[in-house]
Amino acid sequence: MKKRILLVAVFQLFLVLNGCSSDSGNDATPEENKGEIKADYISDVYFADDFVVDANNNVFVTGQISAEIVSYPFRKIDVDGKVTTLKPLDFVYFNSSKISTSKDGQILLIARNNNVDSDKIFRFGNNFSELNPYYTMKPISSPLANKIRLISICDNNDNTYFVFDYNNRQMKRFLPELNTDVFVAGSEKNEIKDGTGLNAGFGSVTKIISQNNVLYLIDNLNTGAASTFVSSNIRKLEYVNNEWKVSTLISTTNENGYYSDIAFDSNNGLYVIVKGKGIYKLNLQDNTLSLFKDGEIKLAAGNKDLSVDLRYAESLKIKNNDLYLLASYNLIKISDFQSKFNSASK
């Protein structure tokens, strides 16, 4: 009789414990992960100025890593999200630098705030431990020309590069195999003007990307000594009838909603970060924007969680179907990003 009472007590205890375990699992787990997007990694980069993704899915970053302005290294983020410093750079000469990849895996850099060497394209060497001048842009022959100041660069996927000279408001093309550069377009006036060659006008081209031998630009116009914002524009640069033609696709005069970055996905969809609003898609048939994702998203990678407000995302790259996003002081990789964003919104 005592044995039977003991067995009944043990059985009841088992039911109670099992019931608690089942309830806990059903209530906590789905609620905890609801709306969360799984990222491949979330890597702290602090103030990143620019980044590129190479053929092996390694990310290379320029930018400041602490409040101390002397900390300005060139870094690598591997496929697992591990950050490694490759070469320390002098903040005074290399802050706000922009970088580009090349077909053979090299990384090129322009030092846009370096008054002495703003006309140079630099190249990393010796396994990224060295940075040396690679090419100096040809000075403009006009007696009124300013010193060349390169502020953006883009690999055209054909071993040539497009650069924008801010001081002279010109687009030029660098041809390494010929060790020369050629004029593309630009009136040398601070203006947004569609046209060809010398008849086309630029403000400040902060972003250049290449898609199927057509260049897409973010061109912001500011005027006056106080650099008053006038407009932000997404523009197209293409070779038509033996001339480089510039046309404006879409513009905004809202200083709090300017275009800060653009990127194509594998299906030729053009994504746009609209500052203060979120990530949009630009329909190239009618040049209209439609919202892709805005507001706050929850991310998780390993044991790291992060909430990001996409209204203040800074930059993005898309390779195949993987999104590389710079936001909230982090570089975030999200593979198969369209599916994950879609699932999280349901």
C-alpha positions as CSV (number, residue, x, y, z in Angstrom):
1,M,0.0,0.0,0.0
2,K,2.8,2.4,0.9
3,K,4.5,1.6,-2.4
4,R,1.3,2.3,-4.3
5,I,0.9,5.7,-2.6
6,L,4.5,6.6,-3.4
7,L,4.1,5.7,-7.1
8,V,1.0,7.8,-7.3
9,A,2.7,10.8,-5.7
10,V,5.7,10.4,-8.1
11,F,3.4,10.2,-11.1
12,Q,1.5,13.3,-10.1
13,L,4.7,15.2,-9.6
14,F,5.9,14.2,-13.1
15,L,2.6,15.5,-14.6
16,V,3.0,18.8,-12.8
17,L,6.6,19.3,-13.9
18,N,5.9,18.2,-17.4
19,G,2.9,20.6,-17.6
20,C,5.0,23.5,-16.4
21,S,7.7,22.8,-18.9
22,S,5.2,22.6,-21.8
23,D,3.4,25.8,-20.8
24,S,6.7,27.7,-20.5
25,G,7.9,26.6,-23.9
26,N,4.6,27.4,-25.7
27,D,4.3,30.9,-24.1
28,A,7.8,32.3,-24.2
29,T,9.6,31.2,-27.4
30,P,7.2,32.5,-30.1
31,E,6.6,35.7,-28.3
32,E,10.3,36.3,-27.8
33,N,11.1,35.9,-31.5
34,K,8.0,37.6,-32.9
35,G,9.0,40.1,-35.7
36,E,12.7,39.4,-35.2
37,I,15.0,39.2,-38.2
38,K,17.9,36.8,-38.1
39,A,21.1,38.5,-39.3
40,D,24.3,36.7,-40.3
41,Y,26.3,39.1,-38.1
42,I,26.1,42.4,-36.3
43,S,29.6,44.0,-36.1
44,D,30.4,47.2,-34.2
45,V,32.1,49.7,-36.6
46,Y,31.3,53.0,-34.8
47,F,31.5,55.9,-37.3
48,A,32.0,54.2,-40.6
49,D,32.5,56.5,-43.6
50,D,32.4,53.9,-46.4
51,F,32.5,50.2,-47.0
52,V,32.7,47.7,-49.9
53,V,32.2,44.0,-50.3
54,D,34.7,41.9,-52.2
55,A,34.3,38.8,-54.3
56,N,34.8,36.6,-51.2
57,N,32.1,38.4,-49.2
58,N,34.7,40.2,-47.0
59,V,33.8,43.7,-46.1
60,F,36.3,46.5,-46.0
61,V,35.5,49.7,-43.9
62,T,37.0,53.1,-43.4
63,G,35.9,55.2,-40.4
64,Q,36.5,56.3,-36.9
65,I,36.3,53.7,-34.1
66,S,36.1,55.8,-31.0
67,A,35.6,59.4,-29.8
68,E,39.3,59.9,-30.2
69,I,39.8,61.4,-33.6
70,V,43.2,59.8,-34.0
71,S,41.6,56.4,-34.2
72,Y,40.9,56.0,-37.9
73,P,41.8,52.5,-39.1
74,F,41.1,50.6,-42.4
75,R,39.3,47.4,-41.3
76,K,38.2,44.1,-42.6
77,I,35.0,42.2,-41.5
78,D,35.2,38.5,-42.5
79,V,32.3,36.3,-43.4
80,D,31.7,35.5,-39.7
81,G,31.6,39.1,-38.7
82,K,35.0,39.3,-37.1
83,V,36.5,42.8,-37.3
84,T,40.3,43.1,-37.9
85,T,42.3,46.3,-38.3
86,L,44.5,46.1,-41.4
87,K,46.1,49.6,-41.4
88,P,45.8,52.6,-39.1
89,L,45.2,55.8,-41.1
90,D,45.9,59.4,-40.1
91,F,42.5,61.0,-39.3
92,V,43.7,64.5,-40.5
93,Y,44.4,63.3,-44.0
94,F,42.0,60.4,-44.5
95,N,38.8,61.2,-42.6
96,S,35.7,60.8,-44.8
97,S,37.6,58.7,-47.3
98,K,35.8,56.7,-49.9
99,I,36.8,53.3,-51.2
100,S,36.1,51.0,-54.2
101,T,36.9,47.5,-55.2
102,S,38.7,46.4,-58.4
103,K,38.3,43.4,-60.7
104,D,41.5,41.8,-59.3
105,G,40.5,42.2,-55.6
106,Q,42.4,45.4,-54.8
107,I,40.9,48.3,-52.8
108,L,41.3,51.9,-54.1
109,L,40.8,54.9,-51.9
110,I,40.3,58.6,-52.4
111,A,41.1,61.1,-49.6
112,R,38.4,63.7,-50.1
113,N,39.4,65.9,-47.2
114,N,43.2,65.8,-47.8
115,N,44.0,69.2,-49.3
116,V,47.4,68.1,-50.5
117,D,46.4,64.7,-52.1
118,S,42.7,65.2,-52.9
119,D,43.6,64.7,-56.6
120,K,45.1,61.2,-56.0
121,I,43.7,57.7,-56.1
122,F,45.4,55.5,-53.6
123,R,45.8,51.7,-53.6
124,F,46.3,49.3,-50.7
125,G,49.2,46.9,-51.1
126,N,51.2,44.3,-49.3
127,N,48.1,42.5,-47.9
128,F,46.5,45.8,-47.1
129,S,49.2,46.9,-44.7
130,E,50.4,49.7,-47.1
131,L,48.6,52.6,-48.7
132,N,50.4,54.2,-51.7
133,P,49.5,56.8,-54.4
134,Y,48.3,54.9,-57.5
135,Y,47.3,57.7,-59.8
136,T,47.2,61.5,-59.8
137,M,44.4,63.1,-61.8
138,K,45.4,65.3,-64.7
139,P,45.0,69.0,-63.8
140,I,42.4,70.9,-65.8
141,S,43.9,73.2,-68.4
142,S,41.5,76.1,-67.8
143,P,43.3,79.0,-66.0
144,L,40.3,79.3,-63.7
145,A,40.3,75.7,-62.7
146,N,40.5,74.7,-59.1
147,K,42.7,72.0,-57.6
148,I,41.0,68.6,-58.2
149,R,39.2,67.3,-55.2
150,L,37.8,63.8,-55.6
151,I,34.9,63.0,-53.4
152,S,33.4,59.8,-54.9
153,I,34.6,56.8,-56.8
154,C,33.0,53.8,-58.5
155,D,34.3,50.7,-60.2
156,N,32.5,50.3,-63.6
157,N,33.2,46.5,-63.6
158,D,35.4,46.8,-66.7
159,N,38.7,47.9,-65.1
160,T,37.8,51.6,-65.4
161,Y,36.6,53.9,-62.6
162,F,34.3,56.9,-62.5
163,V,35.2,59.7,-60.1
164,F,33.6,63.1,-59.3
165,D,35.8,66.2,-58.9
166,Y,33.9,68.4,-56.5
167,N,36.0,71.6,-56.9
168,N,35.4,71.6,-60.7
169,R,32.0,69.9,-60.7
170,Q,33.1,67.3,-63.3
171,M,32.7,63.6,-63.8
172,K,35.8,61.9,-65.1
173,R,36.9,58.4,-66.0
174,F,40.1,56.7,-64.9
175,L,41.6,54.1,-67.2
176,P,44.4,52.2,-65.4
177,E,45.5,50.2,-68.4
178,L,46.3,53.5,-70.3
179,N,47.4,55.3,-67.1
180,T,45.2,58.3,-67.9
181,D,41.9,59.9,-67.2
182,V,39.3,61.4,-69.5
183,F,36.6,64.0,-69.2
184,V,33.0,62.7,-69.1
185,A,30.6,65.5,-68.2
186,G,30.3,68.7,-66.3
187,S,29.8,72.4,-66.9
188,E,32.1,73.4,-63.9
189,K,29.1,75.3,-62.6
190,N,27.3,74.4,-59.3
191,E,24.0,73.4,-60.9
192,I,21.6,70.5,-61.5
193,K,21.3,70.6,-65.3
194,D,20.5,67.7,-67.6
195,G,22.4,67.4,-70.9
196,T,25.5,66.0,-72.4
197,G,29.2,66.6,-71.9
198,L,30.0,70.3,-71.0
199,N,26.3,71.1,-71.1
200,A,25.5,68.9,-68.1
201,G,25.7,70.4,-64.6
202,F,26.4,68.8,-61.2
203,G,26.1,69.9,-57.6
204,S,27.9,67.4,-55.3
205,V,27.9,63.8,-56.4
206,T,28.2,61.8,-53.2
207,K,27.4,58.4,-54.6
208,I,28.1,56.6,-57.9
209,I,27.1,53.0,-58.7
210,S,27.3,51.1,-62.0
211,Q,24.7,48.8,-63.3
212,N,24.9,47.3,-66.8
213,N,27.4,50.1,-67.9
214,V,25.0,52.8,-66.8
215,L,25.9,55.0,-63.9
216,Y,23.4,56.1,-61.2
217,L,24.3,59.1,-59.0
218,I,23.2,60.8,-55.9
219,D,23.7,64.5,-56.6
220,N,23.0,67.1,-53.9
221,L,22.8,70.8,-54.6
222,N,23.7,73.4,-52.0
223,T,24.2,77.1,-52.7
224,G,25.6,80.1,-50.9
225,A,28.3,80.6,-48.4
226,A,26.3,78.8,-45.8
227,S,25.8,75.9,-48.1
228,T,22.0,76.1,-48.0
229,F,20.3,72.9,-49.1
230,V,18.4,73.2,-52.4
231,S,17.7,69.6,-53.6
232,S,18.7,66.0,-53.5
233,N,18.6,64.1,-56.9
234,I,19.0,60.6,-58.2
235,R,20.5,60.9,-61.7
236,K,21.5,58.7,-64.6
237,L,24.7,58.9,-66.6
238,E,24.8,56.8,-69.8
239,Y,26.8,56.7,-73.1
240,V,24.3,57.6,-75.9
241,N,25.2,58.4,-79.5
242,N,28.9,58.8,-78.6
243,E,28.2,61.3,-75.8
244,W,27.7,61.0,-72.0
245,K,24.2,62.0,-71.3
246,V,23.0,63.1,-67.8
247,S,19.4,62.9,-66.9
248,T,17.6,63.4,-63.5
249,L,15.3,60.6,-62.5
250,I,13.8,62.0,-59.2
251,S,14.4,65.0,-56.9
252,T,13.4,66.2,-53.5
253,T,13.7,69.6,-51.9
254,N,13.1,68.2,-48.4
255,E,16.3,68.6,-46.5
256,N,15.1,66.0,-43.9
257,G,14.3,63.5,-46.7
258,Y,17.3,63.6,-48.9
259,Y,18.7,60.5,-50.7
260,S,21.7,59.1,-48.8
261,D,22.5,55.8,-50.6
262,I,21.4,53.6,-53.5
263,A,22.0,49.9,-54.4
264,F,20.7,47.4,-57.0
265,D,19.6,43.9,-56.1
266,S,20.1,40.8,-58.2
267,N,16.8,41.5,-60.1
268,N,17.8,45.0,-61.1
269,G,15.6,46.5,-58.4
270,L,17.0,49.9,-57.2
271,Y,16.8,50.5,-53.4
272,V,17.1,54.0,-52.0
273,I,17.7,55.2,-48.4
274,V,15.6,58.2,-47.9
275,K,17.1,59.9,-44.8
276,G,14.5,60.3,-42.1
277,K,12.0,58.0,-43.8
278,G,13.4,54.5,-44.5
279,I,14.4,52.2,-47.4
280,Y,12.4,52.7,-50.6
281,K,12.5,51.2,-54.1
282,L,12.7,53.3,-57.2
283,N,10.6,52.2,-60.2
284,L,12.8,53.0,-63.2
285,Q,9.9,52.8,-65.5
286,D,8.0,55.8,-64.1
287,N,10.7,57.1,-61.6
288,T,8.4,56.8,-58.5
289,L,9.3,55.7,-55.0
290,S,7.5,53.0,-53.1
291,L,8.3,52.0,-49.5
292,F,10.2,48.8,-48.9
293,K,10.7,49.1,-45.1
294,D,10.7,51.9,-42.5
295,G,10.6,52.3,-38.7
296,E,12.2,50.1,-36.1
297,I,13.3,46.5,-36.8
298,K,14.6,43.9,-34.4
299,L,17.7,42.0,-35.3
300,A,19.5,39.0,-33.8
301,A,22.8,37.4,-34.6
302,G,24.3,34.8,-32.3
303,N,23.9,36.1,-28.7
304,K,23.6,39.7,-29.9
305,D,20.3,41.6,-30.3
306,L,19.9,45.1,-31.8
307,S,17.0,47.4,-32.6
308,V,17.5,49.6,-35.7
309,D,15.4,52.5,-36.8
310,L,15.6,52.3,-40.6
311,R,14.7,56.0,-40.9
312,Y,18.2,56.7,-39.9
313,A,20.1,54.0,-41.8
314,E,23.3,55.4,-43.3
315,S,24.4,53.1,-46.1
316,L,23.6,49.8,-47.8
317,K,25.1,47.4,-50.3
318,I,23.4,44.4,-51.9
319,K,25.3,41.4,-53.2
320,N,23.3,38.6,-54.8
321,N,20.4,38.5,-52.3
322,D,22.4,39.6,-49.2
323,L,21.9,43.0,-47.6
324,Y,24.8,44.8,-46.0
325,L,23.5,47.6,-43.9
326,L,25.3,50.4,-42.0
327,A,23.1,51.6,-39.1
328,S,23.3,52.4,-35.4
329,Y,27.1,52.2,-35.4
330,N,27.0,48.6,-36.7
331,L,27.6,46.8,-40.0
332,I,24.9,44.3,-40.4
333,K,24.7,41.4,-42.9
334,I,21.3,39.9,-43.6
335,S,21.2,37.0,-46.2
336,D,18.0,36.5,-48.2
337,F,16.9,39.8,-46.9
338,Q,13.7,40.3,-48.9
339,S,12.2,37.0,-47.5
340,K,13.2,37.8,-44.0
341,F,11.8,41.3,-44.1
342,N,8.6,40.0,-45.5
343,S,8.3,37.3,-42.9
344,A,9.0,39.7,-40.0
345,S,6.2,42.0,-41.1
346,K,3.5,39.3,-41.0
